[in-house]
Amino acid sequence: MLGLPGAFAGTGYLTGTILLFLSCYFSTQGLMLLSRSAVKANVYPSSFYTVAHAAVPQYTILIDAAVSLKCFGVAT
């Protein structure tokens, strides 16, 4: 949230708004895909770990590492 004013200052109001809504759209699509995958695999609670373990158990650690790396990138 603190990087948002800097992003708007660098790109302008129109481009910043478009990028913000585009980011919201893709985030929503990712969560919808996660929930649909959990329902299809009959796995509850729906988390990346449980869905990955149900779909490809041998790559669960790799998927956890990718999610951790993504969260670290968002936080910095």
N, CA, C, O and CB atoms as a CASP TS submission, in Angstrom:
PFRMAT TS
TARGET T0000
AUTHOR 0000-0000-0000
METHOD Language model
MODEL 1
PARENT N/A
ATOM      1  N   MET     1       0.812  -1.179   0.000  1.00  0.00           N
ATOM      2  CA  MET     1       0.000   0.000   0.000  1.00  0.00           C
ATOM      3  C   MET     1       0.863   1.253   0.000  1.00  0.00           C
ATOM      4  O   MET     1       0.450   2.272  -0.554  1.00  0.00           O
ATOM      5  CB  MET     1      -0.928  -0.008   1.186  1.00  0.00           C
ATOM      6  N   LEU     2       2.034   1.213   0.596  1.00  0.00           N
ATOM      7  CA  LEU     2       2.878   2.397   0.638  1.00  0.00           C
ATOM      8  C   LEU     2       3.547   2.674  -0.701  1.00  0.00           C
ATOM      9  O   LEU     2       3.944   3.809  -0.964  1.00  0.00           O
ATOM     10  CB  LEU     2       3.926   2.245   1.713  1.00  0.00           C
ATOM     11  N   GLY     3       3.679   1.676  -1.541  1.00  0.00           N
ATOM     12  CA  GLY     3       4.282   1.870  -2.849  1.00  0.00           C
ATOM     13  C   GLY     3       3.307   2.411  -3.875  1.00  0.00           C
ATOM     14  O   GLY     3       3.712   2.814  -4.965  1.00  0.00           O
ATOM     15  N   LEU     4       2.031   2.423  -3.540  1.00  0.00           N
ATOM     16  CA  LEU     4       1.013   2.865  -4.482  1.00  0.00           C
ATOM     17  C   LEU     4       1.145   4.336  -4.871  1.00  0.00           C
ATOM     18  O   LEU     4       1.023   4.644  -6.057  1.00  0.00           O
ATOM     19  CB  LEU     4      -0.344   2.624  -3.900  1.00  0.00           C
ATOM     20  N   PRO     5       1.386   5.258  -3.943  1.00  0.00           N
ATOM     21  CA  PRO     5       1.568   6.648  -4.369  1.00  0.00           C
ATOM     22  C   PRO     5       2.777   6.834  -5.281  1.00  0.00           C
ATOM     23  O   PRO     5       2.727   7.632  -6.217  1.00  0.00           O
ATOM     24  CB  PRO     5       1.710   7.540  -3.159  1.00  0.00           C
ATOM     25  N   GLY     6       3.858   6.109  -5.019  1.00  0.00           N
ATOM     26  CA  GLY     6       5.035   6.189  -5.894  1.00  0.00           C
ATOM     27  C   GLY     6       4.761   5.642  -7.279  1.00  0.00           C
ATOM     28  O   GLY     6       5.257   6.168  -8.275  1.00  0.00           O
ATOM     29  N   ALA     7       3.969   4.585  -7.337  1.00  0.00           N
ATOM     30  CA  ALA     7       3.615   4.008  -8.631  1.00  0.00           C
ATOM     31  C   ALA     7       2.741   4.959  -9.434  1.00  0.00           C
ATOM     32  O   ALA     7       2.919   5.110 -10.643  1.00  0.00           O
ATOM     33  CB  ALA     7       2.898   2.672  -8.442  1.00  0.00           C
ATOM     34  N   PHE     8       1.800   5.596  -8.758  1.00  0.00           N
ATOM     35  CA  PHE     8       0.953   6.567  -9.444  1.00  0.00           C
ATOM     36  C   PHE     8       1.760   7.778  -9.887  1.00  0.00           C
ATOM     37  O   PHE     8       1.506   8.334 -10.956  1.00  0.00           O
ATOM     38  CB  PHE     8      -0.198   7.004  -8.539  1.00  0.00           C
ATOM     39  N   ALA     9       2.722   8.191  -9.082  1.00  0.00           N
ATOM     40  CA  ALA     9       3.552   9.340  -9.456  1.00  0.00           C
ATOM     41  C   ALA     9       4.415   9.011 -10.676  1.00  0.00           C
ATOM     42  O   ALA     9       4.663   9.878 -11.514  1.00  0.00           O
ATOM     43  CB  ALA     9       4.445   9.768  -8.271  1.00  0.00           C
ATOM     44  N   GLY    10       4.864   7.783 -10.773  1.00  0.00           N
ATOM     45  CA  GLY    10       5.722   7.398 -11.891  1.00  0.00           C
ATOM     46  C   GLY    10       4.978   7.116 -13.181  1.00  0.00           C
ATOM     47  O   GLY    10       5.526   7.308 -14.267  1.00  0.00           O
ATOM     48  N   THR    11       3.736   6.664 -13.076  1.00  0.00           N
ATOM     49  CA  THR    11       3.006   6.266 -14.286  1.00  0.00           C
ATOM     50  C   THR    11       1.895   7.219 -14.669  1.00  0.00           C
ATOM     51  O   THR    11       1.460   7.228 -15.821  1.00  0.00           O
ATOM     52  CB  THR    11       2.432   4.905 -14.103  1.00  0.00           C
ATOM     53  N   GLY    12       1.428   8.021 -13.727  1.00  0.00           N
ATOM     54  CA  GLY    12       0.300   8.912 -13.999  1.00  0.00           C
ATOM     55  C   GLY    12      -0.988   8.301 -13.487  1.00  0.00           C
ATOM     56  O   GLY    12      -1.052   7.113 -13.174  1.00  0.00           O
ATOM     57  N   TYR    13      -2.015   9.138 -13.408  1.00  0.00           N
ATOM     58  CA  TYR    13      -3.286   8.680 -12.844  1.00  0.00           C
ATOM     59  C   TYR    13      -3.976   7.636 -13.711  1.00  0.00           C
ATOM     60  O   TYR    13      -4.475   6.637 -13.194  1.00  0.00           O
ATOM     61  CB  TYR    13      -4.210   9.854 -12.645  1.00  0.00           C
ATOM     62  N   LEU    14      -4.009   7.847 -14.988  1.00  0.00           N
ATOM     63  CA  LEU    14      -4.734   6.923 -15.865  1.00  0.00           C
ATOM     64  C   LEU    14      -4.053   5.563 -15.929  1.00  0.00           C
ATOM     65  O   LEU    14      -4.701   4.537 -15.721  1.00  0.00           O
ATOM     66  CB  LEU    14      -4.853   7.509 -17.270  1.00  0.00           C
ATOM     67  N   THR    15      -2.757   5.541 -16.213  1.00  0.00           N
ATOM     68  CA  THR    15      -2.035   4.269 -16.300  1.00  0.00           C
ATOM     69  C   THR    15      -1.987   3.573 -14.947  1.00  0.00           C
ATOM     70  O   THR    15      -2.110   2.350 -14.873  1.00  0.00           O
ATOM     71  CB  THR    15      -0.612   4.495 -16.824  1.00  0.00           C
ATOM     72  N   GLY    16      -1.809   4.342 -13.876  1.00  0.00           N
ATOM     73  CA  GLY    16      -1.798   3.762 -12.530  1.00  0.00           C
ATOM     74  C   GLY    16      -3.118   3.109 -12.178  1.00  0.00           C
ATOM     75  O   GLY    16      -3.151   2.027 -11.593  1.00  0.00           O
ATOM     76  N   THR    17      -4.215   3.778 -12.541  1.00  0.00           N
ATOM     77  CA  THR    17      -5.542   3.215 -12.275  1.00  0.00           C
ATOM     78  C   THR    17      -5.773   1.951 -13.093  1.00  0.00           C
ATOM     79  O   THR    17      -6.313   0.969 -12.584  1.00  0.00           O
ATOM     80  CB  THR    17      -6.634   4.246 -12.582  1.00  0.00           C
ATOM     81  N   ILE    18      -5.370   1.974 -14.347  1.00  0.00           N
ATOM     82  CA  ILE    18      -5.523   0.788 -15.202  1.00  0.00           C
ATOM     83  C   ILE    18      -4.707  -0.378 -14.643  1.00  0.00           C
ATOM     84  O   ILE    18      -5.202  -1.503 -14.572  1.00  0.00           O
ATOM     85  CB  ILE    18      -5.084   1.100 -16.657  1.00  0.00           C
ATOM     86  N   LEU    19      -3.473  -0.118 -14.250  1.00  0.00           N
ATOM     87  CA  LEU    19      -2.633  -1.179 -13.693  1.00  0.00           C
ATOM     88  C   LEU    19      -3.172  -1.694 -12.372  1.00  0.00           C
ATOM     89  O   LEU    19      -3.068  -2.887 -12.086  1.00  0.00           O
ATOM     90  CB  LEU    19      -1.215  -0.682 -13.506  1.00  0.00           C
ATOM     91  N   LEU    20      -3.747  -0.813 -11.559  1.00  0.00           N
ATOM     92  CA  LEU    20      -4.335  -1.223 -10.289  1.00  0.00           C
ATOM     93  C   LEU    20      -5.511  -2.164 -10.514  1.00  0.00           C
ATOM     94  O   LEU    20      -5.604  -3.214  -9.878  1.00  0.00           O
ATOM     95  CB  LEU    20      -4.783   0.001  -9.487  1.00  0.00           C
ATOM     96  N   PHE    21      -6.408  -1.787 -11.419  1.00  0.00           N
ATOM     97  CA  PHE    21      -7.557  -2.645 -11.698  1.00  0.00           C
ATOM     98  C   PHE    21      -7.149  -3.945 -12.393  1.00  0.00           C
ATOM     99  O   PHE    21      -7.770  -4.983 -12.165  1.00  0.00           O
ATOM    100  CB  PHE    21      -8.566  -1.898 -12.555  1.00  0.00           C
ATOM    101  N   LEU    22      -6.131  -3.904 -13.226  1.00  0.00           N
ATOM    102  CA  LEU    22      -5.624  -5.114 -13.860  1.00  0.00           C
ATOM    103  C   LEU    22      -5.044  -6.070 -12.821  1.00  0.00           C
ATOM    104  O   LEU    22      -5.252  -7.281 -12.894  1.00  0.00           O
ATOM    105  CB  LEU    22      -4.562  -4.762 -14.909  1.00  0.00           C
ATOM    106  N   SER    23      -4.327  -5.523 -11.868  1.00  0.00           N
ATOM    107  CA  SER    23      -3.772  -6.335 -10.784  1.00  0.00           C
ATOM    108  C   SER    23      -4.879  -6.953  -9.942  1.00  0.00           C
ATOM    109  O   SER    23      -4.796  -8.122  -9.564  1.00  0.00           O
ATOM    110  CB  SER    23      -2.849  -5.491  -9.899  1.00  0.00           C
ATOM    111  N   CYS    24      -5.913  -6.176  -9.649  1.00  0.00           N
ATOM    112  CA  CYS    24      -7.060  -6.699  -8.892  1.00  0.00           C
ATOM    113  C   CYS    24      -7.752  -7.829  -9.650  1.00  0.00           C
ATOM    114  O   CYS    24      -8.148  -8.832  -9.057  1.00  0.00           O
ATOM    115  CB  CYS    24      -8.066  -5.574  -8.596  1.00  0.00           C
ATOM    116  N   TYR    25      -7.893  -7.660 -10.948  1.00  0.00           N
ATOM    117  CA  TYR    25      -8.540  -8.682 -11.775  1.00  0.00           C
ATOM    118  C   TYR    25      -7.763  -9.996 -11.738  1.00  0.00           C
ATOM    119  O   TYR    25      -8.350 -11.056 -11.520  1.00  0.00           O
ATOM    120  CB  TYR    25      -8.671  -8.191 -13.222  1.00  0.00           C
ATOM    121  N   PHE    26      -6.449  -9.931 -11.949  1.00  0.00           N
ATOM    122  CA  PHE    26      -5.651 -11.161 -11.969  1.00  0.00           C
ATOM    123  C   PHE    26      -5.568 -11.804 -10.590  1.00  0.00           C
ATOM    124  O   PHE    26      -5.511 -13.030 -10.487  1.00  0.00           O
ATOM    125  CB  PHE    26      -4.246 -10.869 -12.485  1.00  0.00           C
ATOM    126  N   SER    27      -5.561 -11.010  -9.541  1.00  0.00           N
ATOM    127  CA  SER    27      -5.580 -11.559  -8.187  1.00  0.00           C
ATOM    128  C   SER    27      -6.887 -12.305  -7.933  1.00  0.00           C
ATOM    129  O   SER    27      -6.888 -13.394  -7.359  1.00  0.00           O
ATOM    130  CB  SER    27      -5.392 -10.439  -7.145  1.00  0.00           C
ATOM    131  N   THR    28      -7.993 -11.713  -8.363  1.00  0.00           N
ATOM    132  CA  THR    28      -9.291 -12.367  -8.207  1.00  0.00           C
ATOM    133  C   THR    28      -9.358 -13.654  -9.010  1.00  0.00           C
ATOM    134  O   THR    28      -9.893 -14.653  -8.530  1.00  0.00           O
ATOM    135  CB  THR    28     -10.415 -11.429  -8.634  1.00  0.00           C
ATOM    136  N   GLN    29      -8.824 -13.646 -10.221  1.00  0.00           N
ATOM    137  CA  GLN    29      -8.827 -14.854 -11.045  1.00  0.00           C
ATOM    138  C   GLN    29      -8.002 -15.968 -10.411  1.00  0.00           C
ATOM    139  O   GLN    29      -8.388 -17.136 -10.469  1.00  0.00           O
ATOM    140  CB  GLN    29      -8.294 -14.541 -12.440  1.00  0.00           C
ATOM    141  N   GLY    30      -6.870 -15.614  -9.808  1.00  0.00           N
ATOM    142  CA  GLY    30      -6.044 -16.612  -9.131  1.00  0.00           C
ATOM    143  C   GLY    30      -6.752 -17.244  -7.946  1.00  0.00           C
ATOM    144  O   GLY    30      -6.660 -18.454  -7.739  1.00  0.00           O
ATOM    145  N   LEU    31      -7.462 -16.430  -7.163  1.00  0.00           N
ATOM    146  CA  LEU    31      -8.200 -16.982  -6.020  1.00  0.00           C
ATOM    147  C   LEU    31      -9.396 -17.811  -6.467  1.00  0.00           C
ATOM    148  O   LEU    31      -9.726 -18.815  -5.837  1.00  0.00           O
ATOM    149  CB  LEU    31      -8.670 -15.858  -5.103  1.00  0.00           C
ATOM    150  N   MET    32     -10.043 -17.398  -7.549  1.00  0.00           N
ATOM    151  CA  MET    32     -11.140 -18.207  -8.082  1.00  0.00           C
ATOM    152  C   MET    32     -10.631 -19.556  -8.593  1.00  0.00           C
ATOM    153  O   MET    32     -11.275 -20.586  -8.396  1.00  0.00           O
ATOM    154  CB  MET    32     -11.859 -17.452  -9.210  1.00  0.00           C
ATOM    155  N   LEU    33      -9.478 -19.539  -9.247  1.00  0.00           N
ATOM    156  CA  LEU    33      -8.885 -20.782  -9.726  1.00  0.00           C
ATOM    157  C   LEU    33      -8.521 -21.698  -8.551  1.00  0.00           C
ATOM    158  O   LEU    33      -8.714 -22.912  -8.625  1.00  0.00           O
ATOM    159  CB  LEU    33      -7.638 -20.485 -10.580  1.00  0.00           C
ATOM    160  N   LEU    34      -7.998 -21.120  -7.476  1.00  0.00           N
ATOM    161  CA  LEU    34      -7.679 -21.912  -6.292  1.00  0.00           C
ATOM    162  C   LEU    34      -8.935 -22.534  -5.699  1.00  0.00           C
ATOM    163  O   LEU    34      -8.935 -23.720  -5.368  1.00  0.00           O
ATOM    164  CB  LEU    34      -6.974 -21.048  -5.245  1.00  0.00           C
ATOM    165  N   SER    35     -10.005 -21.757  -5.559  1.00  0.00           N
ATOM    166  CA  SER    35     -11.223 -22.296  -4.954  1.00  0.00           C
ATOM    167  C   SER    35     -11.881 -23.347  -5.851  1.00  0.00           C
ATOM    168  O   SER    35     -12.405 -24.344  -5.355  1.00  0.00           O
ATOM    169  CB  SER    35     -12.211 -21.166  -4.665  1.00  0.00           C
ATOM    170  N   ARG    36     -11.857 -23.128  -7.155  1.00  0.00           N
ATOM    171  CA  ARG    36     -12.424 -24.136  -8.062  1.00  0.00           C
ATOM    172  C   ARG    36     -11.603 -25.414  -8.067  1.00  0.00           C
ATOM    173  O   ARG    36     -12.156 -26.510  -8.165  1.00  0.00           O
ATOM    174  CB  ARG    36     -12.517 -23.583  -9.479  1.00  0.00           C
ATOM    175  N   SER    37     -10.288 -25.281  -7.963  1.00  0.00           N
ATOM    176  CA  SER    37      -9.429 -26.466  -7.891  1.00  0.00           C
ATOM    177  C   SER    37      -9.685 -27.244  -6.612  1.00  0.00           C
ATOM    178  O   SER    37      -9.694 -28.475  -6.626  1.00  0.00           O
ATOM    179  CB  SER    37      -7.953 -26.067  -7.974  1.00  0.00           C
ATOM    180  N   ALA    38      -9.892 -26.537  -5.507  1.00  0.00           N
ATOM    181  CA  ALA    38     -10.169 -27.206  -4.237  1.00  0.00           C
ATOM    182  C   ALA    38     -11.503 -27.938  -4.283  1.00  0.00           C
ATOM    183  O   ALA    38     -11.617 -29.048  -3.763  1.00  0.00           O
ATOM    184  CB  ALA    38     -10.165 -26.196  -3.091  1.00  0.00           C
ATOM    185  N   VAL    39     -12.504 -27.334  -4.893  1.00  0.00           N
ATOM    186  CA  VAL    39     -13.806 -27.992  -5.006  1.00  0.00           C
ATOM    187  C   VAL    39     -13.704 -29.218  -5.904  1.00  0.00           C
ATOM    188  O   VAL    39     -14.262 -30.270  -5.592  1.00  0.00           O
ATOM    189  CB  VAL    39     -14.864 -27.014  -5.554  1.00  0.00           C
ATOM    190  N   LYS    40     -12.995 -29.082  -7.015  1.00  0.00           N
ATOM    191  CA  LYS    40     -12.865 -30.205  -7.950  1.00  0.00           C
ATOM    192  C   LYS    40     -12.077 -31.365  -7.349  1.00  0.00           C
ATOM    193  O   LYS    40     -12.389 -32.530  -7.592  1.00  0.00           O
ATOM    194  CB  LYS    40     -12.192 -29.741  -9.233  1.00  0.00           C
ATOM    195  N   ALA    41     -11.037 -31.029  -6.550  1.00  0.00           N
ATOM    196  CA  ALA    41     -10.229 -32.070  -5.921  1.00  0.00           C
ATOM    197  C   ALA    41     -10.839 -32.554  -4.609  1.00  0.00           C
ATOM    198  O   ALA    41     -10.325 -33.485  -3.989  1.00  0.00           O
ATOM    199  CB  ALA    41      -8.820 -31.559  -5.674  1.00  0.00           C
ATOM    200  N   ASN    42     -11.948 -31.917  -4.182  1.00  0.00           N
ATOM    201  CA  ASN    42     -12.615 -32.251  -2.926  1.00  0.00           C
ATOM    202  C   ASN    42     -11.655 -32.138  -1.746  1.00  0.00           C
ATOM    203  O   ASN    42     -11.541 -33.050  -0.928  1.00  0.00           O
ATOM    204  CB  ASN    42     -13.200 -33.664  -2.995  1.00  0.00           C
ATOM    205  N   VAL    43     -10.972 -31.004  -1.677  1.00  0.00           N
ATOM    206  CA  VAL    43      -9.974 -30.748  -0.649  1.00  0.00           C
ATOM    207  C   VAL    43     -10.400 -29.520   0.144  1.00  0.00           C
ATOM    208  O   VAL    43     -10.660 -28.457  -0.419  1.00  0.00           O
ATOM    209  CB  VAL    43      -8.559 -30.552  -1.271  1.00  0.00           C
ATOM    210  N   TYR    44     -10.464 -29.686   1.460  1.00  0.00           N
ATOM    211  CA  TYR    44     -10.818 -28.568   2.330  1.00  0.00           C
ATOM    212  C   TYR    44      -9.884 -28.548   3.517  1.00  0.00           C
ATOM    213  O   TYR    44      -9.569 -29.624   4.025  1.00  0.00           O
ATOM    214  CB  TYR    44     -12.287 -28.663   2.795  1.00  0.00           C
ATOM    215  N   PRO    45      -9.423 -27.426   3.995  1.00  0.00           N
ATOM    216  CA  PRO    45      -9.650 -26.066   3.516  1.00  0.00           C
ATOM    217  C   PRO    45      -8.849 -25.819   2.240  1.00  0.00           C
ATOM    218  O   PRO    45      -7.841 -26.480   1.991  1.00  0.00           O
ATOM    219  CB  PRO    45      -9.270 -25.034   4.601  1.00  0.00           C
ATOM    220  N   SER    46      -9.296 -24.883   1.455  1.00  0.00           N
ATOM    221  CA  SER    46      -8.631 -24.619   0.187  1.00  0.00           C
ATOM    222  C   SER    46      -7.427 -23.706   0.409  1.00  0.00           C
ATOM    223  O   SER    46      -7.567 -22.514   0.682  1.00  0.00           O
ATOM    224  CB  SER    46      -9.612 -23.987  -0.822  1.00  0.00           C
ATOM    225  N   SER    47      -6.269 -24.289   0.286  1.00  0.00           N
ATOM    226  CA  SER    47      -5.023 -23.530   0.339  1.00  0.00           C
ATOM    227  C   SER    47      -4.131 -24.063  -0.778  1.00  0.00           C
ATOM    228  O   SER    47      -4.374 -25.133  -1.335  1.00  0.00           O
ATOM    229  CB  SER    47      -4.319 -23.649   1.754  1.00  0.00           C
ATOM    230  N   PHE    48      -3.100 -23.294  -1.087  1.00  0.00           N
ATOM    231  CA  PHE    48      -2.197 -23.747  -2.143  1.00  0.00           C
ATOM    232  C   PHE    48      -1.554 -25.076  -1.762  1.00  0.00           C
ATOM    233  O   PHE    48      -1.347 -25.934  -2.621  1.00  0.00           O
ATOM    234  CB  PHE    48      -1.114 -22.689  -2.421  1.00  0.00           C
ATOM    235  N   TYR    49      -1.236 -25.252  -0.481  1.00  0.00           N
ATOM    236  CA  TYR    49      -0.596 -26.490  -0.034  1.00  0.00           C
ATOM    237  C   TYR    49      -1.526 -27.688  -0.213  1.00  0.00           C
ATOM    238  O   TYR    49      -1.112 -28.711  -0.759  1.00  0.00           O
ATOM    239  CB  TYR    49      -0.171 -26.369   1.432  1.00  0.00           C
ATOM    240  N   THR    50      -2.787 -27.575   0.243  1.00  0.00           N
ATOM    241  CA  THR    50      -3.686 -28.732   0.164  1.00  0.00           C
ATOM    242  C   THR    50      -4.034 -29.089  -1.280  1.00  0.00           C
ATOM    243  O   THR    50      -4.122 -30.266  -1.629  1.00  0.00           O
ATOM    244  CB  THR    50      -4.966 -28.457   0.948  1.00  0.00           C
ATOM    245  N   VAL    51      -4.231 -28.077  -2.112  1.00  0.00           N
ATOM    246  CA  VAL    51      -4.537 -28.349  -3.520  1.00  0.00           C
ATOM    247  C   VAL    51      -3.319 -28.952  -4.217  1.00  0.00           C
ATOM    248  O   VAL    51      -3.455 -29.892  -5.001  1.00  0.00           O
ATOM    249  CB  VAL    51      -4.985 -27.053  -4.243  1.00  0.00           C
ATOM    250  N   ALA    52      -2.137 -28.419  -3.936  1.00  0.00           N
ATOM    251  CA  ALA    52      -0.919 -28.970  -4.546  1.00  0.00           C
ATOM    252  C   ALA    52      -0.680 -30.398  -4.077  1.00  0.00           C
ATOM    253  O   ALA    52      -0.273 -31.252  -4.864  1.00  0.00           O
ATOM    254  CB  ALA    52       0.302 -28.093  -4.211  1.00  0.00           C
ATOM    255  N   HIS    53      -0.930 -30.659  -2.798  1.00  0.00           N
ATOM    256  CA  HIS    53      -0.716 -32.018  -2.269  1.00  0.00           C
ATOM    257  C   HIS    53      -1.702 -33.004  -2.904  1.00  0.00           C
ATOM    258  O   HIS    53      -1.355 -34.162  -3.140  1.00  0.00           O
ATOM    259  CB  HIS    53      -0.868 -32.032  -0.722  1.00  0.00           C
ATOM    260  N   ALA    54      -2.915 -32.554  -3.178  1.00  0.00           N
ATOM    261  CA  ALA    54      -3.900 -33.435  -3.818  1.00  0.00           C
ATOM    262  C   ALA    54      -3.593 -33.653  -5.296  1.00  0.00           C
ATOM    263  O   ALA    54      -3.821 -34.740  -5.827  1.00  0.00           O
ATOM    264  CB  ALA    54      -5.303 -32.856  -3.665  1.00  0.00           C
ATOM    265  N   ALA    55      -3.075 -32.618  -5.962  1.00  0.00           N
ATOM    266  CA  ALA    55      -2.850 -32.711  -7.409  1.00  0.00           C
ATOM    267  C   ALA    55      -1.504 -33.346  -7.745  1.00  0.00           C
ATOM    268  O   ALA    55      -1.449 -34.309  -8.510  1.00  0.00           O
ATOM    269  CB  ALA    55      -2.933 -31.329  -8.038  1.00  0.00           C
ATOM    270  N   VAL    56      -0.435 -32.823  -7.190  1.00  0.00           N
ATOM    271  CA  VAL    56       0.914 -33.307  -7.480  1.00  0.00           C
ATOM    272  C   VAL    56       1.724 -33.347  -6.178  1.00  0.00           C
ATOM    273  O   VAL    56       2.448 -32.398  -5.874  1.00  0.00           O
ATOM    274  CB  VAL    56       1.617 -32.400  -8.546  1.00  0.00           C
ATOM    275  N   PRO    57       1.611 -34.418  -5.419  1.00  0.00           N
ATOM    276  CA  PRO    57       2.261 -34.475  -4.110  1.00  0.00           C
ATOM    277  C   PRO    57       3.790 -34.338  -4.168  1.00  0.00           C
ATOM    278  O   PRO    57       4.402 -33.867  -3.209  1.00  0.00           O
ATOM    279  CB  PRO    57       1.906 -35.770  -3.438  1.00  0.00           C
ATOM    280  N   GLN    58       4.401 -34.742  -5.269  1.00  0.00           N
ATOM    281  CA  GLN    58       5.860 -34.672  -5.350  1.00  0.00           C
ATOM    282  C   GLN    58       6.365 -33.240  -5.513  1.00  0.00           C
ATOM    283  O   GLN    58       7.543 -32.980  -5.266  1.00  0.00           O
ATOM    284  CB  GLN    58       6.354 -35.522  -6.504  1.00  0.00           C
ATOM    285  N   TYR    59       5.510 -32.308  -5.922  1.00  0.00           N
ATOM    286  CA  TYR    59       5.920 -30.914  -6.129  1.00  0.00           C
ATOM    287  C   TYR    59       5.364 -29.957  -5.075  1.00  0.00           C
ATOM    288  O   TYR    59       5.395 -28.743  -5.272  1.00  0.00           O
ATOM    289  CB  TYR    59       5.483 -30.455  -7.496  1.00  0.00           C
ATOM    290  N   THR    60       4.862 -30.480  -3.975  1.00  0.00           N
ATOM    291  CA  THR    60       4.269 -29.636  -2.939  1.00  0.00           C
ATOM    292  C   THR    60       5.277 -28.645  -2.380  1.00  0.00           C
ATOM    293  O   THR    60       4.946 -27.476  -2.184  1.00  0.00           O
ATOM    294  CB  THR    60       3.711 -30.494  -1.814  1.00  0.00           C
ATOM    295  N   ILE    61       6.490 -29.086  -2.124  1.00  0.00           N
ATOM    296  CA  ILE    61       7.520 -28.198  -1.574  1.00  0.00           C
ATOM    297  C   ILE    61       7.878 -27.108  -2.584  1.00  0.00           C
ATOM    298  O   ILE    61       8.080 -25.955  -2.201  1.00  0.00           O
ATOM    299  CB  ILE    61       8.785 -29.005  -1.186  1.00  0.00           C
ATOM    300  N   LEU    62       7.956 -27.453  -3.852  1.00  0.00           N
ATOM    301  CA  LEU    62       8.270 -26.471  -4.892  1.00  0.00           C
ATOM    302  C   LEU    62       7.178 -25.399  -4.984  1.00  0.00           C
ATOM    303  O   LEU    62       7.480 -24.215  -5.134  1.00  0.00           O
ATOM    304  CB  LEU    62       8.441 -27.171  -6.252  1.00  0.00           C
ATOM    305  N   ILE    63       5.932 -25.809  -4.897  1.00  0.00           N
ATOM    306  CA  ILE    63       4.823 -24.861  -4.952  1.00  0.00           C
ATOM    307  C   ILE    63       4.810 -23.982  -3.709  1.00  0.00           C
ATOM    308  O   ILE    63       4.538 -22.786  -3.809  1.00  0.00           O
ATOM    309  CB  ILE    63       3.486 -25.601  -5.095  1.00  0.00           C
ATOM    310  N   ASP    64       5.100 -24.554  -2.532  1.00  0.00           N
ATOM    311  CA  ASP    64       5.215 -23.748  -1.314  1.00  0.00           C
ATOM    312  C   ASP    64       6.332 -22.721  -1.440  1.00  0.00           C
ATOM    313  O   ASP    64       6.183 -21.583  -0.996  1.00  0.00           O
ATOM    314  CB  ASP    64       5.464 -24.647  -0.100  1.00  0.00           C
ATOM    315  N   ALA    65       7.442 -23.115  -2.038  1.00  0.00           N
ATOM    316  CA  ALA    65       8.556 -22.180  -2.220  1.00  0.00           C
ATOM    317  C   ALA    65       8.166 -21.051  -3.172  1.00  0.00           C
ATOM    318  O   ALA    65       8.533 -19.899  -2.939  1.00  0.00           O
ATOM    319  CB  ALA    65       9.799 -22.919  -2.755  1.00  0.00           C
ATOM    320  N   ALA    66       7.430 -21.359  -4.236  1.00  0.00           N
ATOM    321  CA  ALA    66       6.994 -20.330  -5.174  1.00  0.00           C
ATOM    322  C   ALA    66       6.035 -19.345  -4.511  1.00  0.00           C
ATOM    323  O   ALA    66       6.127 -18.139  -4.742  1.00  0.00           O
ATOM    324  CB  ALA    66       6.329 -20.970  -6.390  1.00  0.00           C
ATOM    325  N   VAL    67       5.122 -19.848  -3.694  1.00  0.00           N
ATOM    326  CA  VAL    67       4.187 -18.970  -2.982  1.00  0.00           C
ATOM    327  C   VAL    67       4.941 -18.111  -1.973  1.00  0.00           C
ATOM    328  O   VAL    67       4.647 -16.923  -1.834  1.00  0.00           O
ATOM    329  CB  VAL    67       3.088 -19.799  -2.269  1.00  0.00           C
ATOM    330  N   SER    68       5.899 -18.688  -1.274  1.00  0.00           N
ATOM    331  CA  SER    68       6.694 -17.921  -0.309  1.00  0.00           C
ATOM    332  C   SER    68       7.494 -16.832  -1.003  1.00  0.00           C
ATOM    333  O   SER    68       7.571 -15.707  -0.511  1.00  0.00           O
ATOM    334  CB  SER    68       7.636 -18.847   0.469  1.00  0.00           C
ATOM    335  N   LEU    69       8.082 -17.155  -2.127  1.00  0.00           N
ATOM    336  CA  LEU    69       8.852 -16.172  -2.889  1.00  0.00           C
ATOM    337  C   LEU    69       7.953 -15.047  -3.392  1.00  0.00           C
ATOM    338  O   LEU    69       8.347 -13.881  -3.375  1.00  0.00           O
ATOM    339  CB  LEU    69       9.565 -16.847  -4.070  1.00  0.00           C
ATOM    340  N   LYS    70       6.766 -15.386  -3.833  1.00  0.00           N
ATOM    341  CA  LYS    70       5.811 -14.378  -4.290  1.00  0.00           C
ATOM    342  C   LYS    70       5.401 -13.470  -3.144  1.00  0.00           C
ATOM    343  O   LYS    70       5.331 -12.253  -3.316  1.00  0.00           O
ATOM    344  CB  LYS    70       4.574 -15.043  -4.905  1.00  0.00           C
ATOM    345  N   CYS    71       5.127 -14.042  -1.973  1.00  0.00           N
ATOM    346  CA  CYS    71       4.745 -13.231  -0.806  1.00  0.00           C
ATOM    347  C   CYS    71       5.888 -12.337  -0.366  1.00  0.00           C
ATOM    348  O   CYS    71       5.656 -11.194   0.030  1.00  0.00           O
ATOM    349  CB  CYS    71       4.309 -14.129   0.359  1.00  0.00           C
ATOM    350  N   PHE    72       7.112 -12.828  -0.425  1.00  0.00           N
ATOM    351  CA  PHE    72       8.256 -12.006  -0.072  1.00  0.00           C
ATOM    352  C   PHE    72       8.420 -10.847  -1.046  1.00  0.00           C
ATOM    353  O   PHE    72       8.760  -9.736  -0.641  1.00  0.00           O
ATOM    354  CB  PHE    72       9.523 -12.850  -0.040  1.00  0.00           C
ATOM    355  N   GLY    73       8.181 -11.100  -2.322  1.00  0.00           N
ATOM    356  CA  GLY    73       8.284 -10.037  -3.319  1.00  0.00           C
ATOM    357  C   GLY    73       7.221  -8.973  -3.165  1.00  0.00           C
ATOM    358  O   GLY    73       7.477  -7.798  -3.427  1.00  0.00           O
ATOM    359  N   VAL    74       6.027  -9.366  -2.740  1.00  0.00           N
ATOM    360  CA  VAL    74       4.947  -8.407  -2.528  1.00  0.00           C
ATOM    361  C   VAL    74       5.226  -7.570  -1.291  1.00  0.00           C
ATOM    362  O   VAL    74       4.914  -6.379  -1.266  1.00  0.00           O
ATOM    363  CB  VAL    74       3.596  -9.127  -2.394  1.00  0.00           C
ATOM    364  N   ALA    75       5.807  -8.176  -0.268  1.00  0.00           N
ATOM    365  CA  ALA    75       6.029  -7.472   1.002  1.00  0.00           C
ATOM    366  C   ALA    75       7.177  -6.476   0.935  1.00  0.00           C
ATOM    367  O   ALA    75       7.228  -5.554   1.749  1.00  0.00           O
ATOM    368  CB  ALA    75       6.300  -8.468   2.102  1.00  0.00           C
ATOM    369  N   THR    76       8.094  -6.631  -0.007  1.00  0.00           N
ATOM    370  CA  THR    76       9.237  -5.713  -0.059  1.00  0.00           C
ATOM    371  C   THR    76       9.043  -4.628  -1.074  1.00  0.00           C
ATOM    372  O   THR    76       9.915  -3.775  -1.240  1.00  0.00           O
ATOM    373  CB  THR    76      10.501  -6.461  -0.367  1.00  0.00           C
TER
END
